[in-house]
Amino acid sequence: MHELPVVEDLIKTLDRESEEKNITGIKAVNLRIGELSGIMGECVQMYFDVLSRGHSCERAVLNITHVPAMLKCDKCGREFPHEKSFDCPDCGSMGKLVKGSGREFMLESIDV
Ligand SMILES: [Zn+2]
């Protein structure tokens, strides 16, 4: 349930941006959400629909890009995104999670 404060923050940011840049209507909000952030895109969408009413982003479409965590191979040093397996695509050794990766919740851009 930690999507609620995240969406509240997001809307505050969008209101501030709109005011600073004199934007009258935001058409789309582009977000990046890491797979390990614990944030569900569907919940973000749900809260956004409710909370955006009366705000600068009231009619905005939410575009969510899901970002995989990055792994780094212990053996050869290759960094690769976590998809189905933890194994390095080059040498087959098991990769380790790159610290902090996949935990992002980022406002990438807005379309006006
Ligand atoms: Zn490797």
Backbone and ligand atoms as CSV (ligand in chain L), in Angstrom:
chain,resi,resn,atom,element,x,y,z
A,1,MET,N,N,0.812,-1.215,0.000
A,1,MET,CA,C,0.000,0.000,0.000
A,1,MET,C,C,0.848,1.267,0.000
A,2,HIS,N,N,2.133,1.166,-0.319
A,2,HIS,CA,C,2.909,2.403,-0.285
A,2,HIS,C,C,2.832,3.200,-1.584
A,3,GLU,N,N,1.923,2.795,-2.467
A,3,GLU,CA,C,1.734,3.577,-3.689
A,3,GLU,C,C,1.083,4.923,-3.403
A,4,LEU,N,N,0.233,4.968,-2.360
A,4,LEU,CA,C,-0.519,6.197,-2.096
A,4,LEU,C,C,0.378,7.421,-1.878
A,5,PRO,N,N,1.306,7.384,-0.901
A,5,PRO,CA,C,2.183,8.560,-0.726
A,5,PRO,C,C,3.031,8.850,-1.958
A,6,VAL,N,N,3.392,7.812,-2.689
A,6,VAL,CA,C,4.197,7.981,-3.898
A,6,VAL,C,C,3.422,8.774,-4.953
A,7,VAL,N,N,2.147,8.432,-5.101
A,7,VAL,CA,C,1.317,9.121,-6.086
A,7,VAL,C,C,1.015,10.550,-5.624
A,8,GLU,N,N,0.820,10.731,-4.318
A,8,GLU,CA,C,0.598,12.088,-3.788
A,8,GLU,C,C,1.802,12.981,-4.091
A,9,ASP,N,N,2.970,12.437,-3.867
A,9,ASP,CA,C,4.215,13.163,-4.162
A,9,ASP,C,C,4.321,13.501,-5.638
A,10,LEU,N,N,3.997,12.519,-6.450
A,10,LEU,CA,C,4.074,12.698,-7.895
A,10,LEU,C,C,3.171,13.849,-8.346
A,11,ILE,N,N,1.951,13.868,-7.825
A,11,ILE,CA,C,1.006,14.913,-8.226
A,11,ILE,C,C,1.484,16.283,-7.745
A,12,LYS,N,N,2.069,16.330,-6.550
A,12,LYS,CA,C,2.646,17.585,-6.058
A,12,LYS,C,C,3.741,18.083,-6.994
A,13,THR,N,N,4.593,17.161,-7.399
A,13,THR,CA,C,5.680,17.506,-8.319
A,13,THR,C,C,5.122,18.044,-9.631
A,14,LEU,N,N,4.092,17.383,-10.144
A,14,LEU,CA,C,3.502,17.801,-11.421
A,14,LEU,C,C,2.849,19.178,-11.303
A,15,ASP,N,N,2.190,19.420,-10.179
A,15,ASP,CA,C,1.574,20.739,-9.959
A,15,ASP,C,C,2.645,21.825,-9.922
A,16,ARG,N,N,3.759,21.514,-9.232
A,16,ARG,CA,C,4.845,22.484,-9.105
A,16,ARG,C,C,5.468,22.785,-10.472
A,17,GLU,N,N,5.718,21.715,-11.216
A,17,GLU,CA,C,6.275,21.851,-12.569
A,17,GLU,C,C,5.368,22.711,-13.456
A,18,SER,N,N,4.078,22.437,-13.393
A,18,SER,CA,C,3.126,23.150,-14.245
A,18,SER,C,C,3.126,24.628,-13.909
A,19,GLU,N,N,3.203,24.905,-12.610
A,19,GLU,CA,C,3.178,26.293,-12.176
A,19,GLU,C,C,4.445,27.005,-12.632
A,20,GLU,N,N,5.586,26.359,-12.408
A,20,GLU,CA,C,6.867,26.972,-12.767
A,20,GLU,C,C,6.984,27.218,-14.260
A,21,LYS,N,N,6.472,26.280,-15.046
A,21,LYS,CA,C,6.664,26.364,-16.495
A,21,LYS,C,C,5.429,26.836,-17.230
A,22,ASN,N,N,4.426,27.280,-16.468
A,22,ASN,CA,C,3.198,27.779,-17.080
A,22,ASN,C,C,2.529,26.779,-18.006
A,23,ILE,N,N,2.473,25.554,-17.561
A,23,ILE,CA,C,1.846,24.503,-18.361
A,23,ILE,C,C,0.369,24.448,-17.989
A,24,THR,N,N,-0.489,24.443,-18.989
A,24,THR,CA,C,-1.922,24.480,-18.676
A,24,THR,C,C,-2.551,23.093,-18.603
A,25,GLY,N,N,-2.075,22.182,-19.369
A,25,GLY,CA,C,-2.642,20.836,-19.288
A,25,GLY,C,C,-1.591,19.792,-19.608
A,26,ILE,N,N,-1.431,18.841,-18.719
A,26,ILE,CA,C,-0.467,17.770,-18.964
A,26,ILE,C,C,-1.189,16.650,-19.708
A,27,LYS,N,N,-0.617,16.233,-20.840
A,27,LYS,CA,C,-1.278,15.195,-21.646
A,27,LYS,C,C,-0.876,13.798,-21.210
A,28,ALA,N,N,0.415,13.663,-20.896
A,28,ALA,CA,C,0.888,12.336,-20.498
A,28,ALA,C,C,2.005,12.452,-19.483
A,29,VAL,N,N,2.045,11.485,-18.595
A,29,VAL,CA,C,3.071,11.430,-17.564
A,29,VAL,C,C,3.819,10.112,-17.763
A,30,ASN,N,N,5.129,10.215,-17.983
A,30,ASN,CA,C,5.907,9.015,-18.260
A,30,ASN,C,C,6.750,8.632,-17.046
A,31,LEU,N,N,6.457,7.453,-16.530
A,31,LEU,CA,C,7.109,6.995,-15.303
A,31,LEU,C,C,7.981,5.773,-15.565
A,32,ARG,N,N,9.006,5.630,-14.759
A,32,ARG,CA,C,9.796,4.400,-14.773
A,32,ARG,C,C,9.696,3.767,-13.395
A,33,ILE,N,N,9.311,2.518,-13.361
A,33,ILE,CA,C,9.164,1.832,-12.082
A,33,ILE,C,C,10.020,0.566,-12.080
A,34,GLY,N,N,10.914,0.486,-11.133
A,34,GLY,CA,C,11.800,-0.668,-11.017
A,34,GLY,C,C,11.061,-1.894,-10.505
A,35,GLU,N,N,11.497,-3.070,-10.953
A,35,GLU,CA,C,10.789,-4.300,-10.572
A,35,GLU,C,C,10.926,-4.624,-9.094
A,36,LEU,N,N,11.931,-4.080,-8.445
A,36,LEU,CA,C,12.122,-4.365,-7.024
A,36,LEU,C,C,11.663,-3.216,-6.130
A,37,SER,N,N,11.030,-2.226,-6.733
A,37,SER,CA,C,10.603,-1.069,-5.948
A,37,SER,C,C,9.434,-1.430,-5.040
A,38,GLY,N,N,8.758,-2.537,-5.321
A,38,GLY,CA,C,7.586,-2.912,-4.546
A,38,GLY,C,C,6.368,-2.080,-4.914
A,39,ILE,N,N,6.502,-1.293,-5.970
A,39,ILE,CA,C,5.399,-0.434,-6.388
A,39,ILE,C,C,4.697,-1.064,-7.581
A,40,MET,N,N,3.397,-1.251,-7.447
A,40,MET,CA,C,2.626,-1.874,-8.507
A,40,MET,C,C,2.069,-0.811,-9.438
A,41,GLY,N,N,2.335,-0.996,-10.723
A,41,GLY,CA,C,1.853,-0.053,-11.716
A,41,GLY,C,C,0.342,0.129,-11.669
A,42,GLU,N,N,-0.385,-0.980,-11.458
A,42,GLU,CA,C,-1.852,-0.906,-11.464
A,42,GLU,C,C,-2.346,-0.057,-10.296
A,43,CYS,N,N,-1.664,-0.159,-9.159
A,43,CYS,CA,C,-2.074,0.633,-7.990
A,43,CYS,C,C,-1.763,2.103,-8.214
A,44,VAL,N,N,-0.626,2.373,-8.831
A,44,VAL,CA,C,-0.272,3.758,-9.135
A,44,VAL,C,C,-1.360,4.355,-10.030
A,45,GLN,N,N,-1.754,3.595,-11.022
A,45,GLN,CA,C,-2.786,4.043,-11.959
A,45,GLN,C,C,-4.103,4.333,-11.235
A,46,MET,N,N,-4.464,3.438,-10.336
A,46,MET,CA,C,-5.717,3.563,-9.603
A,46,MET,C,C,-5.724,4.824,-8.739
A,47,TYR,N,N,-4.671,5.022,-7.967
A,47,TYR,CA,C,-4.586,6.214,-7.111
A,47,TYR,C,C,-4.508,7.485,-7.957
A,48,PHE,N,N,-3.769,7.369,-9.061
A,48,PHE,CA,C,-3.609,8.534,-9.931
A,48,PHE,C,C,-4.965,8.990,-10.466
A,49,ASP,N,N,-5.788,8.025,-10.893
A,49,ASP,CA,C,-7.116,8.354,-11.433
A,49,ASP,C,C,-7.947,9.130,-10.414
A,50,VAL,N,N,-7.852,8.726,-9.158
A,50,VAL,CA,C,-8.658,9.350,-8.110
A,50,VAL,C,C,-8.061,10.692,-7.686
A,51,LEU,N,N,-6.745,10.689,-7.442
A,51,LEU,CA,C,-6.103,11.852,-6.822
A,51,LEU,C,C,-5.817,12.996,-7.799
A,52,SER,N,N,-5.770,12.689,-9.086
A,52,SER,CA,C,-5.402,13.731,-10.051
A,52,SER,C,C,-6.543,14.718,-10.311
A,53,ARG,N,N,-7.740,14.371,-9.878
A,53,ARG,CA,C,-8.891,15.259,-10.112
A,53,ARG,C,C,-8.656,16.632,-9.511
A,54,GLY,N,N,-8.868,17.640,-10.361
A,54,GLY,CA,C,-8.679,19.000,-9.889
A,54,GLY,C,C,-7.232,19.467,-9.925
A,55,HIS,N,N,-6.339,18.593,-10.388
A,55,HIS,CA,C,-4.919,18.964,-10.475
A,55,HIS,C,C,-4.478,19.149,-11.927
A,56,SER,N,N,-3.233,19.600,-12.047
A,56,SER,CA,C,-2.687,19.897,-13.372
A,56,SER,C,C,-2.684,18.674,-14.289
A,57,CYS,N,N,-2.649,17.508,-13.689
A,57,CYS,CA,C,-2.514,16.267,-14.476
A,57,CYS,C,C,-3.847,15.534,-14.585
A,58,GLU,N,N,-4.932,16.265,-14.362
A,58,GLU,CA,C,-6.260,15.651,-14.325
A,58,GLU,C,C,-6.569,14.782,-15.537
A,59,ARG,N,N,-6.198,15.267,-16.723
A,59,ARG,CA,C,-6.548,14.510,-17.928
A,59,ARG,C,C,-5.358,13.748,-18.516
A,60,ALA,N,N,-4.309,13.657,-17.744
A,60,ALA,CA,C,-3.090,13.026,-18.269
A,60,ALA,C,C,-3.203,11.500,-18.323
A,61,VAL,N,N,-2.558,10.955,-19.326
A,61,VAL,CA,C,-2.444,9.507,-19.446
A,61,VAL,C,C,-1.151,9.098,-18.739
A,62,LEU,N,N,-1.233,8.033,-18.004
A,62,LEU,CA,C,-0.051,7.551,-17.301
A,62,LEU,C,C,0.633,6.469,-18.148
A,63,ASN,N,N,1.885,6.722,-18.520
A,63,ASN,CA,C,2.641,5.702,-19.240
A,63,ASN,C,C,3.699,5.137,-18.308
A,64,ILE,N,N,3.620,3.853,-18.062
A,64,ILE,CA,C,4.551,3.255,-17.102
A,64,ILE,C,C,5.513,2.312,-17.809
A,65,THR,N,N,6.798,2.587,-17.640
A,65,THR,CA,C,7.816,1.678,-18.152
A,65,THR,C,C,8.362,0.882,-16.967
A,66,HIS,N,N,8.288,-0.417,-17.077
A,66,HIS,CA,C,8.825,-1.253,-16.004
A,66,HIS,C,C,10.305,-1.503,-16.258
A,67,VAL,N,N,11.104,-1.242,-15.240
A,67,VAL,CA,C,12.547,-1.361,-15.407
A,67,VAL,C,C,13.049,-2.591,-14.653
A,68,PRO,N,N,13.755,-3.475,-15.344
A,68,PRO,CA,C,14.279,-4.648,-14.647
A,68,PRO,C,C,15.467,-4.269,-13.753
A,69,ALA,N,N,15.710,-5.093,-12.761
A,69,ALA,CA,C,16.916,-4.909,-11.941
A,69,ALA,C,C,18.141,-5.257,-12.780
A,70,MET,N,N,19.279,-4.672,-12.450
A,70,MET,CA,C,20.519,-5.001,-13.150
A,70,MET,C,C,21.332,-5.970,-12.302
A,71,LEU,N,N,21.930,-6.920,-13.008
A,71,LEU,CA,C,22.798,-7.881,-12.340
A,71,LEU,C,C,24.201,-7.715,-12.878
A,72,LYS,N,N,25.158,-8.070,-12.034
A,72,LYS,CA,C,26.537,-8.017,-12.505
A,72,LYS,C,C,27.183,-9.375,-12.274
A,73,CYS,N,N,27.829,-9.851,-13.311
A,73,CYS,CA,C,28.473,-11.158,-13.235
A,73,CYS,C,C,29.753,-11.053,-12.403
A,74,ASP,N,N,29.880,-11.974,-11.457
A,74,ASP,CA,C,31.066,-12.008,-10.597
A,74,ASP,C,C,32.318,-12.393,-11.375
A,75,LYS,N,N,32.136,-13.230,-12.356
A,75,LYS,CA,C,33.265,-13.823,-13.057
A,75,LYS,C,C,33.827,-12.911,-14.147
A,76,CYS,N,N,32.933,-12.438,-15.040
A,76,CYS,CA,C,33.440,-11.651,-16.169
A,76,CYS,C,C,33.096,-10.170,-16.078
A,77,GLY,N,N,32.283,-9.803,-15.089
A,77,GLY,CA,C,32.016,-8.380,-14.876
A,77,GLY,C,C,30.925,-7.798,-15.745
A,78,ARG,N,N,30.299,-8.603,-16.551
A,78,ARG,CA,C,29.244,-8.088,-17.418
A,78,ARG,C,C,27.999,-7.690,-16.611
A,79,GLU,N,N,27.428,-6.559,-16.975
A,79,GLU,CA,C,26.169,-6.157,-16.365
A,79,GLU,C,C,25.045,-6.467,-17.325
A,80,PHE,N,N,23.990,-7.029,-16.806
A,80,PHE,CA,C,22.861,-7.384,-17.664
A,80,PHE,C,C,21.554,-7.248,-16.887
A,81,PRO,N,N,20.453,-6.993,-17.620
A,81,PRO,CA,C,19.172,-6.866,-16.919
A,81,PRO,C,C,18.648,-8.212,-16.468
A,82,HIS,N,N,18.002,-8.226,-15.328
A,82,HIS,CA,C,17.381,-9.457,-14.838
A,82,HIS,C,C,16.110,-9.705,-15.630
A,83,GLU,N,N,16.102,-10.796,-16.378
A,83,GLU,CA,C,14.878,-11.139,-17.087
A,83,GLU,C,C,14.321,-12.438,-16.528
A,84,LYS,N,N,14.744,-13.540,-17.105
A,84,LYS,CA,C,14.223,-14.790,-16.555
A,84,LYS,C,C,15.184,-15.416,-15.564
A,85,SER,N,N,16.452,-15.179,-15.767
A,85,SER,CA,C,17.401,-15.879,-14.919
A,85,SER,C,C,18.482,-14.942,-14.390
A,86,PHE,N,N,19.191,-15.453,-13.413
A,86,PHE,CA,C,20.278,-14.686,-12.819
A,86,PHE,C,C,21.605,-15.015,-13.496
A,87,ASP,N,N,21.569,-15.881,-14.498
A,87,ASP,CA,C,22.817,-16.327,-15.112
A,87,ASP,C,C,23.321,-15.343,-16.155
A,88,CYS,N,N,24.617,-15.148,-16.141
A,88,CYS,CA,C,25.279,-14.250,-17.079
A,88,CYS,C,C,25.108,-14.766,-18.511
A,89,PRO,N,N,24.655,-13.899,-19.435
A,89,PRO,CA,C,24.471,-14.335,-20.818
A,89,PRO,C,C,25.800,-14.666,-21.506
A,90,ASP,N,N,26.910,-14.178,-20.980
A,90,ASP,CA,C,28.219,-14.452,-21.583
A,90,ASP,C,C,28.833,-15.753,-21.091
A,91,CYS,N,N,28.949,-15.888,-19.775
A,91,CYS,CA,C,29.700,-17.034,-19.273
A,91,CYS,C,C,28.871,-17.993,-18.432
A,92,GLY,N,N,27.618,-17.636,-18.149
A,92,GLY,CA,C,26.758,-18.576,-17.436
A,92,GLY,C,C,26.917,-18.575,-15.926
A,93,SER,N,N,27.849,-17.780,-15.391
A,93,SER,CA,C,27.967,-17.682,-13.938
A,93,SER,C,C,26.779,-16.895,-13.387
A,94,MET,N,N,26.570,-17.051,-12.102
A,94,MET,CA,C,25.440,-16.351,-11.531
A,94,MET,C,C,25.789,-14.893,-11.255
A,95,GLY,N,N,24.896,-14.005,-11.675
A,95,GLY,CA,C,25.103,-12.584,-11.432
A,95,GLY,C,C,24.613,-12.170,-10.064
A,96,LYS,N,N,25.163,-11.073,-9.593
A,96,LYS,CA,C,24.704,-10.512,-8.323
A,96,LYS,C,C,23.991,-9.198,-8.602
A,97,LEU,N,N,23.016,-8.919,-7.758
A,97,LEU,CA,C,22.239,-7.703,-7.919
A,97,LEU,C,C,23.127,-6.471,-7.768
A,98,VAL,N,N,23.016,-5.554,-8.726
A,98,VAL,CA,C,23.717,-4.274,-8.612
A,98,VAL,C,C,22.965,-3.439,-7.576
A,99,LYS,N,N,23.707,-2.930,-6.617
A,99,LYS,CA,C,23.102,-2.233,-5.479
A,99,LYS,C,C,22.152,-1.113,-5.919
A,100,GLY,N,N,20.956,-1.164,-5.388
A,100,GLY,CA,C,19.992,-0.088,-5.655
A,100,GLY,C,C,19.245,-0.225,-6.972
A,101,SER,N,N,19.663,-1.144,-7.811
A,101,SER,CA,C,19.022,-1.223,-9.121
A,101,SER,C,C,17.651,-1.879,-9.014
A,102,GLY,N,N,16.762,-1.468,-9.898
A,102,GLY,CA,C,15.408,-2.010,-9.909
A,102,GLY,C,C,14.513,-1.401,-8.850
A,103,ARG,N,N,15.052,-0.435,-8.093
A,103,ARG,CA,C,14.249,0.161,-7.022
A,103,ARG,C,C,13.749,1.561,-7.374
A,104,GLU,N,N,13.974,1.964,-8.616
A,104,GLU,CA,C,13.614,3.332,-8.958
A,104,GLU,C,C,12.109,3.543,-9.111
A,105,PHE,N,N,11.704,4.722,-8.727
A,105,PHE,CA,C,10.381,5.214,-9.099
A,105,PHE,C,C,10.665,6.610,-9.609
A,106,MET,N,N,10.602,6.780,-10.908
A,106,MET,CA,C,11.128,7.994,-11.504
A,106,MET,C,C,10.137,8.618,-12.457
A,107,LEU,N,N,9.992,9.926,-12.326
A,107,LEU,CA,C,9.234,10.675,-13.324
A,107,LEU,C,C,10.202,10.968,-14.468
A,108,GLU,N,N,9.998,10.308,-15.578
A,108,GLU,CA,C,10.938,10.437,-16.682
A,108,GLU,C,C,10.682,11.717,-17.467
A,109,SER,N,N,9.447,11.948,-17.830
A,109,SER,CA,C,9.122,13.152,-18.584
A,109,SER,C,C,7.611,13.365,-18.571
A,110,ILE,N,N,7.211,14.538,-18.992
A,110,ILE,CA,C,5.776,14.778,-19.173
A,110,ILE,C,C,5.545,15.320,-20.586
A,111,ASP,N,N,4.399,14.974,-21.143
A,111,ASP,CA,C,4.005,15.524,-22.446
A,111,ASP,C,C,2.923,16.554,-22.187
A,112,VAL,N,N,3.089,17.708,-22.815
A,112,VAL,CA,C,2.101,18.776,-22.582
A,112,VAL,C,C,1.406,19.188,-23.884
L,1,ZN,ZN,ZN,29.862,-13.576,-16.903
